[in-house]
């Protein structure tokens, strides 16, 4: 959620629906002093890769409802916004926690499912979704990230 809040902040504070890259870098690095200019550029690339921002005709536009985001008073993003969470690893962790199994056992079960149930014609993120459904584990919030990982791979 911190990632969305960080993306939304300049748009909400300036009351603009789209901004140029230099405006966003200025906001993050110089106005708010949340990050360096290099980090701001890296953050914008990540936000675009994760589908939170779209770039069209040199203008960045949020790809989510800004009205649904509330920016807490005194908000400052942590360094976590630069860390990439592997959605597959997150889902493996959730399944392991819900089933009280080891993560290695979850991976082994996923591999068995791919090999035996689908004759090696199933991608690991899809197998993890099937395992999550089997064990009643929530995965909906990771769906977009899992789809992106499939497209990149």
N, C-alpha and C positions, 0 to 999 in steps of 0.2 A: 504494500500500500504506500510505503514511503516513496517508492519510485513514481507512482502516479501523482502523489502530492507535489513532488519536486518538479515533475513535468508541468503540472497545472499552475504552479505558483506564479510564474511570470505572466501567464495569460490572464489569470484572475486579478493580479495586482494592477496590471495595465489596462484591464478590461478590453483586451483585443482578442479576436478569434484566430488571428494568424500573425506570425512574426518572422522577421528575417533571422538568419543564423547569427549575424553579428549582434542583433538586439538581445537574443537569448544568451549568448556568451557574455555580453556586457552585464546582463542581469545576474547571472550565476556567479561570475568571477569578480566583477568590479563593484556592482551595486550592493549585492548581498554578502559578498566575500565568502561564499559557501565552498568555493573550489577555485583552482587555478584555471587559466584560459585553456590549457591543454586538457585538463580534466573535464571542463565544460564541453569541449569538442568531443571528447570520448563519451561523455554522458549523452550528448545528442545523438551520436551514432548508435549507442546502445538502445536508446528510447525508440529510435526509428526501426532498428532490427527487431525489437520486441513488439512492434505494432502499436506503440503508444503515440507516435508522431508520424505524420506523413509530410513529405517534402514535394511541393508542386510549385513550379515557376519561381523557385528561390524562396518560397515561404513555407514555414513549418506550421502545421495545423494539428491540434490534438485529435486523436481518433477515439475519444471517449467523451462522455458527457461531463463537462466542466462543472455544471450545476450540482452534480452529485458529489463533488469533492469539497471538503471543508479543510481549510488550512489552519492548523492550530496556531494560537498566538505564540510567538517566539519560536516557530518551527525552524529547525535547521537539520538538513539531511545528514545522516551518518555516512561513513565510508562504505556501508553495505550497499549503497546504490551503484557502486562500481564492481561489486562481486556478482558473478554469474552463478545462479543456482541451476544445477542440472535438474530439469523437471523429472527425469526418469529416476534419478537418485532420491529426490524428495518423495516420489511415489513408492519406491522400494522401502524407504524408511517408514512411511505411513502404514504400509501393508505389514511390515515386520512388527511394528508397535501394536497394531490391531490384533494380530494373530499370535503375538508373543513368540515369534520365530526369529531366528537370526537372519540378517540381511543376505548372507551367503546362501541360506536355504531358499529364500525368495527368488534369488537370481537363478538358482538351480532349478526351481519349479518353473520359472519363466522359460529357461532353456529347454526343459523337457517338453513344455507345451509347444514351443516353436518347432522342435524336432519331431516329436511323436504325433502331436495333434494336427500340425499344419505342414508337415513334410518340408520344413525350413522355408516356407513361403509366407512368413509372418514377421514383421519387424518388431524388435524388442519393445518400443513404446506401446504398440498395439497389444502385445502380449501382456504388458503391465496393466493396461486398462482392463483387459479381460480378467486378470487376477484380482484387480481391485474390485470389480463387480462381483466376482465369485466370493470374495471375503467381506463384501459389504462396506468397502472403504471409499470414502469420498475422493473423487479425482477431478470433478468438474472444473475447479479453479485452475487446474493444470492443463486442461484440454488444449488451449491455444498454444501454450509453450511446447507441449508434446507434439502438436502438429508442425510447429516451426522446426523442431528438431528433426522430424522425419523429412521435411522439405530440404533442410540443409544437408542432411546425410545422404 
